[in-house]
Amino acid sequence: MNVNLSNYLAIDRISVLRENWYDAALYFLHRADFLRLLDVRNIQTISILGTVFSNFGDLNLYYNLLGCAIRIGESLGINNDYTHFSPILPDLQSQRHLWWSLVILDWLNLPLGQPCINDSDFVVEMPSMGVRSVAESDPCSSNHQSIMARIASLLYQFQASFCASKSWETTGNTVETAETMIAILTTEVTSLAPIPGPGDAHAQSVDQQPDAFTYDQRHNLLLTLLYNRILVNRTMVSRQPSLSSEDIRLLRCLESAHHIIKICKSMDMLHRLPATW
C-alpha cells in the first residue's frame, strides 16, 4: 500500500524524514563496506539513491558512486545475459532490470559529462513492457523501466549521431529523428497520464488518484521526456541557418517548458517530489 504522508504529517516534517532516510541509506552503504565487498544489494542501494541524489544536491557523490556501482556490476557479471547465476539475483529479468537501472542513470546524464557505460560494454536485453521479474508485484514498475530505458537509449544514440554529424543537414536530421521518437514515447505515456492543466483532475488529492506511486512514475516519465525534448531541440537554436527551422525548435522548447511547469505545479499541490536531473 502506498501511503500519502502529507495526510498525516506536516510538510516540514516530511522534508526532515526524507533527509533522515537519505543520510541513513548512505550511512549503511558505507557500513556495508561496499567498495571491498561485492554485493548486489549495494548496487541496488546506489540505483535507488541515484534517483534522488540531485534532489539533495549531491551531484559529485552521485557521479562517483554510480561509477562504483557500474564496476561492481561488471565484476558480478550482471552486464551479460549469459553469465546469470542464481545466487546473485532470483532470475534473469531481475538481473536485466538492475543493469538497465545503471544504464538509465548513466545515459540520462549525458549532457553533464561522458558516460561510464558504452553500448558495446554489455550484452543485456532491454526490459520489455509488461514483463516482470519475480521481485516485482506491480506491472507498472516494469513498464516504467522499459520506457526509461528507451529514453536513455534515445539520448545516447542522439549524442553519438550529433557528435558524428559533419553538416547542417545531417545534424538537422539527427534532431528530427530524436524529436519523432520523443513524440512517440510521449504519446504512449500521455495516454496513461495526461499533461495536467488548470482545474483538471490532476489538481485533486492523491487519494483520488488510482495509485499514488503510479501517479509519480507516469508524471516523472513525462518530465523526463519533456526535459530531453528541450535538450534535443536547443542544440540547433541559434545555430540553424534557416530562421524558420530555428523558430520551430525554439517553440518546441518553450512548449515543453510550459508543460514541465504545469506538471511540477500539479505534483507540488499533492506534495509529491518530482524527479530532477
C-alpha positions in Angstrom: 0.0 0.0 0.0 1.3 3.4 -0.9 0.7 5.9 1.9 0.4 9.6 1.3 2.4 11.0 4.2 1.1 14.5 3.6 -2.3 13.3 5.0 -0.6 12.6 8.4 2.5 14.8 8.7 3.3 18.5 8.3 5.2 19.3 5.1 8.3 20.4 7.0 8.2 17.1 8.9 8.1 15.1 5.6 11.2 17.0 4.5 13.1 16.1 7.6 12.1 12.4 7.2 13.3 12.4 3.6 16.7 13.8 4.7 16.9 11.2 7.5 16.2 8.4 5.1 18.8 9.7 2.7 21.5 10.1 5.3 20.7 6.7 6.8 20.9 5.0 3.4 24.4 6.5 2.8 25.5 5.6 6.3 24.6 1.9 6.0 26.0 1.7 2.5 29.4 2.7 3.9 28.8 0.3 6.9 28.4 -2.5 4.3 32.0 -1.7 3.1 30.6 -1.7 -0.4 34.0 -0.8 -2.0 35.6 -4.0 -0.7 32.7 -6.5 -0.5 31.0 -7.1 -3.8 27.3 -7.4 -3.1 24.3 -6.9 -5.5 22.5 -5.2 -2.7 25.0 -2.3 -2.8 24.2 -1.9 -6.5 20.5 -1.8 -5.7 21.0 0.8 -3.0 23.1 3.1 -5.2 20.5 2.6 -8.0 17.7 3.8 -5.7 19.8 6.7 -4.3 20.6 7.6 -7.9 17.0 8.8 -8.4 17.3 11.4 -5.6 20.9 12.5 -5.4 20.1 15.7 -7.3 17.2 16.4 -5.0 19.7 16.6 -2.2 22.3 18.5 -4.2 24.9 15.6 -4.1 25.9 15.5 -7.7 29.6 14.9 -7.1 28.8 12.0 -4.8 26.3 10.7 -7.3 28.8 10.5 -10.2 31.4 8.8 -8.1 29.0 6.2 -6.5 27.4 5.5 -9.9 30.9 4.6 -11.3 31.5 2.3 -8.4 28.1 0.6 -8.8 28.8 0.0 -12.5 32.2 -1.5 -11.8 30.7 -3.8 -9.1 28.0 -4.9 -11.5 30.6 -5.7 -14.2 32.6 -7.7 -11.6 29.5 -9.7 -10.7 28.6 -10.2 -14.3 25.2 -8.6 -14.4 26.3 -6.8 -17.7 25.9 -10.1 -19.6 22.8 -12.2 -20.1 25.0 -15.2 -20.5 26.6 -15.0 -17.1 23.5 -15.2 -14.9 24.0 -17.0 -11.6 21.1 -17.6 -9.2 23.0 -16.7 -6.0 23.3 -13.1 -7.4 19.6 -12.4 -8.3 16.5 -14.5 -8.3 16.0 -14.6 -12.0 17.4 -13.2 -15.3 14.7 -10.5 -15.5 15.9 -9.1 -12.1 19.4 -9.1 -13.4 18.4 -7.2 -16.6 16.4 -4.7 -14.7 19.2 -3.9 -12.3 21.8 -3.5 -15.0 19.5 -1.2 -17.0 18.8 0.8 -13.9 22.5 1.7 -14.0 22.5 2.3 -17.8 19.5 4.7 -17.4 21.1 6.7 -14.6 24.3 6.9 -16.7 22.9 7.8 -20.1 20.2 10.3 -18.9 23.1 12.4 -17.5 25.0 12.6 -20.8 24.6 16.4 -21.1 26.6 16.8 -17.9 29.5 14.5 -18.9 30.8 11.4 -20.7 29.0 8.1 -20.0 30.7 5.4 -17.9 28.9 2.8 -20.0 29.2 2.4 -23.7 26.7 0.3 -25.7 29.5 -2.2 -26.5 30.2 -2.8 -22.8 27.2 -5.1 -22.2 25.0 -7.8 -23.7 21.8 -7.3 -21.8 18.3 -7.4 -23.4 16.3 -4.2 -22.8 13.4 -4.6 -20.3 10.1 -5.2 -22.1 6.7 -3.7 -21.5 4.6 -5.9 -19.2 7.5 -8.4 -18.4 8.0 -8.6 -14.7 10.8 -10.2 -12.6 9.9 -12.4 -9.6 10.7 -9.5 -7.4 8.1 -7.2 -8.9 4.5 -7.2 -7.9 3.5 -4.1 -9.8 3.3 -4.4 -13.7 3.6 -0.6 -13.9 7.1 -0.8 -12.5 8.4 -2.9 -15.4 6.6 -0.7 -17.9 8.1 2.4 -16.3 11.7 1.0 -16.6 11.1 -0.1 -20.1 10.1 3.4 -21.2 13.0 4.9 -19.2 15.4 2.5 -20.9 14.1 3.6 -24.3 14.5 7.3 -23.4 18.1 6.7 -22.2 19.0 4.8 -25.4 17.4 7.5 -27.5 19.6 10.2 -25.8 22.7 8.0 -26.1 22.2 7.5 -29.8 21.3 11.1 -30.3 24.6 12.3 -28.7 26.6 9.7 -30.8 24.9 10.8 -34.0 25.1 14.5 -33.2 28.8 14.4 -32.4 29.5 12.4 -35.7 27.5 14.9 -37.8 29.6 16.9 -40.2 26.9 19.1 -41.9 23.9 21.1 -41.0 21.7 18.6 -43.0 22.8 15.5 -41.1 22.6 17.4 -37.8 19.1 18.6 -38.5 18.1 15.0 -39.5 19.5 13.8 -36.2 17.4 16.3 -34.2 14.3 15.5 -36.2 14.7 11.7 -35.7 15.1 12.2 -31.9 12.1 14.6 -31.9 10.0 11.9 -33.6 11.0 9.2 -31.2 10.3 11.5 -28.2 6.9 12.3 -29.7 6.1 8.6 -29.9 7.1 7.9 -26.3 5.2 11.0 -25.1 2.1 9.8 -26.8 2.4 6.4 -25.0 2.9 8.0 -21.6 0.3 10.7 -22.1 -2.3 8.1 -22.8 -1.7 6.9 -19.2 -1.1 10.3 -17.6 -2.5 13.3 -19.5 -0.5 16.5 -19.1 -2.3 18.5 -16.3 -4.0 21.8 -17.0 -5.7 24.3 -14.7 -8.7 22.9 -12.9 -8.4 19.4 -14.2 -8.5 16.1 -12.3 -4.7 16.3 -11.5 -5.4 19.0 -9.0 -7.2 16.5 -6.9 -5.8 14.8 -3.8 -3.6 11.7 -4.2 -6.3 9.6 -2.5 -8.5 10.4 -5.5 -5.8 9.1 -7.9 -5.8 5.4 -8.9 -2.4 4.9 -7.2 0.0 7.5 -5.8 3.1 5.5 -6.8 1.9 5.0 -10.3 0.9 8.7 -10.5 4.5 9.7 -9.6 6.0 7.2 -12.1 3.9 8.4 -15.0 4.4 12.1 -14.4 8.1 11.7 -13.9 8.2 9.9 -17.2 6.6 12.9 -18.8 9.0 15.3 -17.1 11.9 13.2 -18.4 10.6 13.2 -21.9 9.8 17.0 -21.9 13.2 17.8 -20.5 15.0 15.8 -23.1 12.8 17.3 -25.8 14.2 20.7 -24.8 17.8 19.2 -24.7 17.5 17.8 -28.2 15.9 20.9 -29.9 18.0 23.5 -28.2 21.1 22.1 -29.8 20.0 23.8 -33.1 18.7 27.0 -31.7 20.9 30.0 -32.8 22.9 27.6 -35.0 20.5 26.7 -37.7 21.0 28.7 -40.9 17.2 28.7 -41.6 15.4 31.1 -39.2 12.1 29.3 -39.8 13.7 26.0 -38.6 15.1 27.8 -35.6 11.7 29.2 -34.7 10.2 25.8 -34.8 12.7 24.3 -32.5 12.5 27.3 -30.1 8.7 26.9 -30.0 9.2 23.2 -29.1 11.5 24.2 -26.2 9.0 26.8 -24.9 6.1 24.4 -25.3 7.9 21.7 -23.3 9.0 24.1 -20.6 5.4 25.2 -20.1 4.3 21.6 -19.8 7.1 21.0 -17.2 5.9 23.9 -15.1 2.3 22.6 -15.2 3.3 19.1 -14.1 5.6 20.4 -11.3 2.8 22.6 -10.0 0.4 19.7 -10.1 2.8 17.5 -8.2 3.6 20.2 -5.7 -0.1 20.6 -4.9 0.0 17.0 -3.9 3.3 17.3 -2.0 4.9 14.9 -4.4 8.7 15.0 -5.2 9.3 15.3 -8.9 12.4 13.7 -10.5 15.2 16.1 -11.3 18.4 15.8 -13.3 
